[in-house]
Amino acid sequence: LLRADRCTLFLVDKERDQLVSKVATKAGPTEIRVHIGEGIAGNVARNGAKLNIKDAYADTRFSPETDKRMGYTTRTILAMPIMDHANEIVAVTQVINKLNGTFTAEDE
């Protein structure tokens, strides 16, 4: 739908104040954990506002640690909170690397 390279779903782990995602790799599944408030997804989880990042490495909220660990280069990010029926944030979704250009207002 959004013509992007990857998409990540982070679930909120309230006990650890973290977001967690499972990633399928050639070596088998691995887990990504991000503290709420850190990185793009953590910022969205803390503030509840979507973020449309045109240049990940130019954004001070972006943490390159996951890129280094996964051998990937993030360029653009569209991140949004997912709310439950009580309007609590239960997850954050990130769409990564728009195939042609950057994410638009229509993508949001």
Secondary structure per residue as TSV (DSSP state, phi and psi in degrees):
chain	resnum	aa	ss	phi	psi
A	1	L	-	360.0	-42.9
A	2	L	-	-101.3	0.8
A	3	R	-	49.7	63.6
A	4	A	E	-126.9	162.6
A	5	D	E	-74.3	-41.8
A	6	R	E	-144.1	161.6
A	7	C	E	-142.0	139.8
A	8	T	E	-127.6	138.9
A	9	L	E	-114.5	117.5
A	10	F	E	-103.0	126.2
A	11	L	E	-95.0	145.1
A	12	V	E	-77.2	127.3
A	13	D	E	-107.1	93.0
A	14	K	T	-62.9	-36.4
A	15	E	T	-61.0	-35.8
A	16	R	T	-102.7	-1.8
A	17	D	T	55.5	47.0
A	18	Q	E	-136.2	165.6
A	19	L	E	-106.0	144.4
A	20	V	E	-134.3	140.0
A	21	S	E	-139.7	144.2
A	22	K	E	-98.1	136.8
A	23	V	E	-125.4	131.0
A	24	A	-	-85.1	125.1
A	25	T	-	-127.8	170.1
A	26	K	T	-60.1	-32.0
A	27	A	T	-83.6	0.0
A	28	G	-	112.0	176.7
A	29	P	-	-65.8	144.6
A	30	T	E	-135.3	164.5
A	31	E	E	-116.8	139.9
A	32	I	E	-112.3	127.5
A	33	R	E	-121.6	135.7
A	34	V	E	-132.7	131.0
A	35	H	E	-68.4	137.6
A	36	I	T	-61.2	129.4
A	37	G	T	101.7	-13.7
A	38	E	S	-108.0	143.7
A	39	G	H	69.1	-177.5
A	40	I	H	-68.1	-51.6
A	41	A	H	-62.4	-42.0
A	42	G	H	-64.1	-35.6
A	43	N	H	-66.1	-42.5
A	44	V	H	-63.8	-40.8
A	45	A	H	-64.2	-37.0
A	46	R	H	-73.9	-44.2
A	47	N	H	-98.7	-18.6
A	48	G	-	73.4	13.0
A	49	A	-	-110.6	141.8
A	50	K	-	-68.2	154.0
A	51	L	E	-131.0	132.4
A	52	N	E	-116.6	102.5
A	53	I	E	-99.5	117.6
A	54	K	S	-81.3	-28.2
A	55	D	-	-146.3	97.9
A	56	A	G	-55.8	-46.4
A	57	Y	G	-71.8	-14.7
A	58	A	G	-90.3	-8.6
A	59	D	S	-94.9	124.0
A	60	T	T	-66.1	-18.8
A	61	R	T	-78.3	-18.5
A	62	F	-	-74.6	135.6
A	63	S	-	-113.0	121.1
A	64	P	T	-79.5	2.4
A	65	E	H	-57.6	-44.6
A	66	T	H	-67.0	-39.1
A	67	D	H	-56.7	-47.8
A	68	K	H	-60.4	-45.4
A	69	R	H	-65.2	-37.5
A	70	M	H	-95.2	-6.5
A	71	G	T	66.5	45.3
A	72	Y	-	-132.3	158.6
A	73	T	-	-123.6	114.3
A	74	T	-	-85.9	131.2
A	75	R	-	-111.2	-55.8
A	76	T	-	-122.9	149.4
A	77	I	E	-141.0	136.0
A	78	L	E	-120.1	113.3
A	79	A	E	-122.1	136.2
A	80	M	E	-141.3	146.1
A	81	P	E	-77.4	152.5
A	82	I	E	-116.4	124.8
A	83	M	E	-106.1	153.3
A	84	D	-	-93.2	-173.9
A	85	H	T	-64.3	-21.4
A	86	A	T	-94.7	10.4
A	87	N	S	67.6	25.1
A	88	E	-	-93.4	142.0
A	89	I	E	-74.4	121.7
A	90	V	E	-111.1	-15.0
A	91	A	E	-163.1	167.0
A	92	V	E	-133.4	134.4
A	93	T	E	-108.9	140.2
A	94	Q	E	-125.6	127.2
A	95	V	E	-104.1	129.3
A	96	I	E	-121.3	135.6
A	97	N	E	60.6	79.4
A	98	K	E	-53.6	133.9
A	99	L	S	-66.6	-34.5
A	100	N	S	-128.4	98.5
A	101	G	S	88.3	-142.4
A	102	T	-	-119.9	165.8
A	103	F	-	-69.6	142.9
A	104	T	-	-106.5	172.8
A	105	A	T	-60.5	-35.0
A	106	E	T	-65.2	-35.3
A	107	D	T	-64.4	-34.5
A	108	E	-	-64.9	360.0
